[in-house]
Structure formats: C-alpha cells, structure tokens
Amino acid sequence: MKNDAHIFICGDVVNKFKEDGLLCSDEISNEVNSADFAICNFEAPIEGKGKPARKPGICLNQKANTIIGLRKQGFDLLLLANNHMLDYG
C-alpha cells in the first residue's frame, strides 16, 4: 500500500498591512487547504509587544491577525526559528 502525503511548504511570511491576516490569493489558499500538512516560516513577531532590538538593520513585526488568517487559509505549522523572531525581545 502506497501512502503519499501532500505537503505544502512556504518561505518567509511577514504581514505589515492586511488587518484581517488573509495573505494568500484564493488559488494559493486552495492549494494550501488541499495539502495534508502546510508549513510556513513566520518571519517576525506580532506587533504591539516589546521594544525594537538594538541591532543593525530593520526590526520587523506583523499584524496580530496574521496567525488567524494563516490558519483560516490552511496552514498547520508556523516555524519561528529565523533571524527576525527576537526583533522585539
């Protein structure tokens, strides 16, 4: 018996503008939802917490509803191990 899993993997996600957190087009959202498991790199912390880190380069954060939007659009796992996750402490 062959057991093939359909896995969707996405790179960096940063949402600076969409208040509803819905980032994917309908076409991509359908693809994500059709996967058995969908993963993305959640590139920055949620806005409104902490203070910008003293470091070279920009400090990123993103809209609070991004997590809810990604879940609604079919993502199962958000990866947090990246270079911006501690930008606000």
Contacts in CASP RR format, 6 or more apart in sequence:
PFRMAT RR
TARGET T0000
AUTHOR 0000-0000-0000
METHOD contacts of the structure
MODEL  1
MKNDAHIFICGDVVNKFKEDGLLCSDEISNEVNSADFAICNFEAPIEGKG
KPARKPGICLNQKANTIIGLRKQGFDLLLLANNHMLDYG
5 36 0 8 1.000
5 37 0 8 1.000
6 34 0 8 1.000
6 35 0 8 1.000
6 36 0 8 1.000
6 37 0 8 1.000
7 35 0 8 1.000
7 36 0 8 1.000
7 37 0 8 1.000
7 38 0 8 1.000
7 39 0 8 1.000
8 31 0 8 1.000
8 32 0 8 1.000
8 35 0 8 1.000
8 37 0 8 1.000
8 38 0 8 1.000
8 39 0 8 1.000
9 38 0 8 1.000
9 39 0 8 1.000
9 40 0 8 1.000
10 32 0 8 1.000
10 38 0 8 1.000
10 39 0 8 1.000
10 40 0 8 1.000
10 41 0 8 1.000
10 75 0 8 1.000
11 40 0 8 1.000
11 41 0 8 1.000
12 41 0 8 1.000
12 43 0 8 1.000
12 82 0 8 1.000
13 23 0 8 1.000
13 40 0 8 1.000
13 41 0 8 1.000
13 42 0 8 1.000
13 43 0 8 1.000
13 62 0 8 1.000
13 66 0 8 1.000
13 70 0 8 1.000
13 78 0 8 1.000
14 43 0 8 1.000
14 44 0 8 1.000
14 60 0 8 1.000
14 62 0 8 1.000
14 84 0 8 1.000
15 21 0 8 1.000
15 23 0 8 1.000
15 62 0 8 1.000
15 63 0 8 1.000
15 66 0 8 1.000
16 60 0 8 1.000
16 62 0 8 1.000
16 63 0 8 1.000
17 63 0 8 1.000
18 63 0 8 1.000
18 65 0 8 1.000
18 66 0 8 1.000
19 63 0 8 1.000
19 65 0 8 1.000
20 65 0 8 1.000
20 69 0 8 1.000
21 63 0 8 1.000
21 65 0 8 1.000
21 66 0 8 1.000
21 68 0 8 1.000
21 69 0 8 1.000
21 70 0 8 1.000
22 29 0 8 1.000
22 69 0 8 1.000
22 72 0 8 1.000
22 73 0 8 1.000
23 66 0 8 1.000
23 69 0 8 1.000
23 70 0 8 1.000
23 73 0 8 1.000
24 32 0 8 1.000
24 73 0 8 1.000
28 73 0 8 1.000
29 73 0 8 1.000
29 74 0 8 1.000
32 38 0 8 1.000
32 73 0 8 1.000
32 74 0 8 1.000
32 75 0 8 1.000
33 73 0 8 1.000
33 74 0 8 1.000
35 74 0 8 1.000
37 76 0 8 1.000
37 77 0 8 1.000
38 74 0 8 1.000
38 75 0 8 1.000
38 76 0 8 1.000
38 77 0 8 1.000
39 75 0 8 1.000
39 76 0 8 1.000
39 77 0 8 1.000
39 78 0 8 1.000
39 79 0 8 1.000
40 70 0 8 1.000
40 75 0 8 1.000
40 77 0 8 1.000
40 78 0 8 1.000
40 79 0 8 1.000
41 78 0 8 1.000
41 79 0 8 1.000
41 82 0 8 1.000
42 66 0 8 1.000
42 67 0 8 1.000
42 70 0 8 1.000
42 78 0 8 1.000
42 79 0 8 1.000
42 80 0 8 1.000
42 82 0 8 1.000
42 85 0 8 1.000
43 60 0 8 1.000
43 62 0 8 1.000
43 82 0 8 1.000
43 84 0 8 1.000
43 85 0 8 1.000
44 60 0 8 1.000
44 61 0 8 1.000
44 62 0 8 1.000
44 84 0 8 1.000
44 85 0 8 1.000
44 87 0 8 1.000
45 61 0 8 1.000
45 62 0 8 1.000
45 84 0 8 1.000
45 85 0 8 1.000
45 86 0 8 1.000
45 87 0 8 1.000
45 88 0 8 1.000
45 89 0 8 1.000
46 61 0 8 1.000
46 62 0 8 1.000
46 63 0 8 1.000
46 64 0 8 1.000
46 66 0 8 1.000
46 67 0 8 1.000
47 61 0 8 1.000
47 62 0 8 1.000
47 63 0 8 1.000
47 64 0 8 1.000
48 61 0 8 1.000
48 64 0 8 1.000
48 88 0 8 1.000
49 88 0 8 1.000
50 88 0 8 1.000
50 89 0 8 1.000
51 88 0 8 1.000
51 89 0 8 1.000
52 59 0 8 1.000
52 87 0 8 1.000
52 88 0 8 1.000
53 59 0 8 1.000
53 86 0 8 1.000
53 87 0 8 1.000
53 88 0 8 1.000
53 89 0 8 1.000
55 87 0 8 1.000
59 84 0 8 1.000
59 87 0 8 1.000
59 88 0 8 1.000
60 84 0 8 1.000
60 87 0 8 1.000
61 87 0 8 1.000
61 88 0 8 1.000
67 78 0 8 1.000
70 78 0 8 1.000
END
